[in-house]
Amino acid sequence: MKLTANLSMLFTEVPLLQRFGKAKTAGFDAVEIQFPYEEKVADLKAQLDEHELQCVLINVPAGDLMEGGEGLASVPGKEAEFAAALVECLSYVTALKVKRVNVLPGRCLDESKRPFYLETFKRNLNKAAAIFKPLGVTVTFEAINTFDMEGFLIHNVRQMQEVMSDAHEDNIKMQFDVYHMARMEEGDVSEIISKLGNQIGHIQFADVPGRGEPGTGHLDFKAIFHAIEHSSYQGWVGAEYKPSMLTSETMKWKKMLAANFAMCS
């Protein structure tokens, strides 16, 4: 399994630009960043180069989503803002040689408008995929649980599959977050990964219910990691959890992986 450290969640005891070195020291050869746009792209690239790391995933800017708003990708009337977000993202993708870009669907806070938001999202997702395709970039989209983000437009596997059925570009895939899908009681996440591996473009994980590192909740990560390792999924697996202590002290799960599987990190 190829592991990546999500620097928006891990090593947050130090500023972002200092987290690259800590990730490398912890044994990671790749990182992902939710929203890197507050940092200069040259500074990010310098850290990647210095520590010999790959940046494998970033999100497209999502407007007001993280402040409780609806975001950009699904909101009718915000198409121009979403297009501008793609341009900004493209500059980071090109400079950092990112190969996965995640489009967050965002919220629909008026259920009666859901069909219109869904159609807007599908159009924007296909537009993003067409823009990034010449660079060899896979565009993913993510389902997020409605306990953490009330009103999130796409919040289960069935809905992700419905979006996939209307994907016009072949570089669109699902981003599967173990934590979010387990929170939505989507059944056995190991079984889902085994079935849908070739439709998944990126995997992230945290334990349930607290979104901590594996071992802080009730998920069977030995089974989950086994399912990932033996599925048709070929991509990176992102540690995207809220550390219960200093991040460097939460790596017992990594030792468990090394003991049980042929693993490269």
Steps between C-alpha positions, in 0.01 A plus 500: 500500500619849411442735793468876498482744790225762487683812613177689567420253780834357613795674667286807571716580804719689250423732204424335166840556343666323792279193468673365189816415690303338781312285249825383347645421842187295577570286194271650236614558143184686400269763640160651420363842593134593512535868408861613440407843366605710798860403430705613201534218252878556484528445876301177479711375211818580691384284791406213270839516332698534822336198661463295180123476533216474250181704539236257381173686567354847552143630504359757262424821696154465654395858576311534827453126557734468800329799666156337483394616154398297198832520318544542126478179301125437526347843540304630199620851419854441631635343182733793432644479853553127458676558169733750671567241772603250233747750356656556842516126565656439159794725582577296816447167324741595224775629730472221758438218248186388680320202342174502700264796535195476725180696430288536813130498405405731787169550672142541385322671788158498329400141424245613241791630289699177517433392135631835372809484722571145391482589131724801556752282679507241223564769239776660706659164577516408132639845420774454759584155364531635145734777615731270697495202264782626269727509806428137585315605815216295649211709635326357805191600694424414859199399705501654849283400793210727592577488872818701448370702204125537508341515157802366311378426149673163451510296818490129415638244258178466301503872424864483393415217262213706355742783427743254343225376268477852352875556473596591145876499561694182577728672754218546755508269803358480849697611804420249773539620857475211745404728787219681319346184356519314830331797669216471249469130592567398144549141607831317496746751352745216432242329280419824316867564424540144376207543260569853376878517498532581129251789532695663783762765428617567856446352847524675837450364849435583864332307779137531612344673686756766587699517172816410687782271395428127453455340840315792659159378383323181401595442134691183411794654317678171454205388286472839328867514405483139386204585275687796348815295445311221323252713303538633147578844644848612397533849650621669815343458845485818704528524877249779564423484868496725806794382712411428861851610604809620317475356149836324530359309799195371309677270253428162659264428209794542263703243690201265484490543124871430466461186710206363302550607139768556242485876523679794345429842648 
